[in-house]
Amino acid sequence: ANFGIEFKTLGFLRDDSLLKFFWETGWVDEYYYGWELSEFQDRKIDAQISHTAGVEYSFMNDSWILGFEVRNLTDEEVTDVYNYPLPGTTYHFNLRYVWNTL
């Protein structure tokens, strides 16, 4: 299950800008690693929850977008679908330029 919430405000510092704050939560229930073969099977991947929060600022009619986000805020042990461990809390900065030729 996933949940997300955003707050956006227009015109922050510039008339053509958008400031967005967001929070995302992802939860996965415990599941079998592979197929469930019997009720005695113990090869399960534990339930896990992860939170991401961030901020984005766009301006010049969304031509420039600056972003920062923190993934796995609570530093939980999280794995992918193959039970491969994912990193703990990570920090991501991004800068995008959209070349709009329309």
C-alpha positions as CSV (number, residue, x, y, z in Angstrom):
1,A,0.0,0.0,0.0
2,N,1.2,3.5,-0.8
3,F,0.2,6.9,0.5
4,G,1.3,10.3,-0.5
5,I,0.4,13.9,0.3
6,E,1.5,17.2,-1.4
7,F,1.3,20.8,-0.6
8,K,1.8,23.3,-3.5
9,T,1.9,27.0,-3.6
10,L,2.2,29.3,-6.6
11,G,4.2,32.5,-6.9
12,F,6.9,31.8,-4.3
13,L,9.7,34.3,-4.9
14,R,8.6,34.6,-8.6
15,D,5.3,35.0,-10.4
16,D,6.0,32.0,-12.6
17,S,7.1,29.6,-9.9
18,L,5.7,26.6,-8.0
19,L,6.9,25.3,-4.6
20,K,5.9,21.8,-3.7
21,F,6.4,19.8,-0.4
22,F,5.6,16.1,-0.4
23,W,5.5,13.0,1.8
24,E,5.2,9.5,0.6
25,T,4.8,6.3,2.5
26,G,5.2,2.8,1.2
27,W,4.2,-0.4,3.0
28,V,4.6,-4.0,2.0
29,D,3.2,-6.9,4.0
30,E,5.3,-10.0,4.7
31,Y,5.5,-12.4,1.7
32,Y,7.1,-15.6,0.6
33,Y,10.5,-15.6,-1.1
34,G,9.4,-17.5,-4.2
35,W,6.3,-19.7,-4.1
36,E,4.6,-20.9,-1.0
37,L,5.2,-24.6,-1.0
38,S,3.9,-25.6,2.4
39,E,2.6,-24.1,5.7
40,F,6.0,-25.0,7.3
41,Q,8.0,-22.9,4.9
42,D,9.9,-20.1,6.6
43,R,11.5,-18.3,3.7
44,K,9.6,-15.1,4.1
45,I,10.5,-11.5,3.5
46,D,9.4,-9.4,6.4
47,A,6.9,-6.6,6.3
48,Q,8.5,-3.2,5.7
49,I,7.6,0.4,5.7
50,S,9.5,3.3,4.2
51,H,8.9,7.1,4.2
52,T,10.2,9.7,1.7
53,A,9.9,13.5,2.1
54,G,11.0,16.3,-0.2
55,V,10.7,19.7,-1.7
56,E,10.7,20.9,-5.4
57,Y,10.9,24.4,-6.7
58,S,10.1,25.1,-10.3
59,F,10.3,28.4,-12.2
60,M,10.3,29.9,-15.6
61,N,7.1,28.1,-16.3
62,D,8.5,24.7,-15.2
63,S,11.6,25.0,-17.4
64,W,13.9,24.8,-14.3
65,I,13.2,22.4,-11.5
66,L,15.3,22.1,-8.3
67,G,14.6,19.3,-5.9
68,F,15.7,17.7,-2.7
69,E,14.4,14.5,-1.1
70,V,15.2,12.2,1.7
71,R,14.3,8.5,1.2
72,N,13.8,6.0,4.0
73,L,13.6,8.7,6.6
74,T,13.4,6.3,9.6
75,D,16.4,4.3,8.4
76,E,14.4,1.0,8.3
77,E,15.8,-2.2,6.9
78,V,14.2,-2.3,3.5
79,T,14.7,-4.9,0.8
80,D,13.7,-5.2,-2.9
81,V,11.5,-7.9,-4.3
82,Y,14.5,-10.3,-4.4
83,N,15.3,-9.7,-0.7
84,Y,18.4,-7.6,-1.7
85,P,19.0,-5.0,1.0
86,L,18.5,-1.4,0.0
87,P,20.5,1.5,1.5
88,G,19.3,3.2,4.7
89,T,18.5,6.9,4.6
90,T,19.7,8.6,1.4
91,Y,19.7,12.2,0.3
92,H,19.0,13.2,-3.3
93,F,19.4,16.6,-5.0
94,N,18.3,17.2,-8.5
95,L,18.4,19.9,-11.1
96,R,16.4,19.6,-14.3
97,Y,16.0,21.8,-17.3
98,V,13.1,21.1,-19.7
99,W,13.9,22.1,-23.2
100,N,10.5,23.0,-24.5
101,T,10.5,23.5,-28.2
102,L,6.7,23.8,-28.6
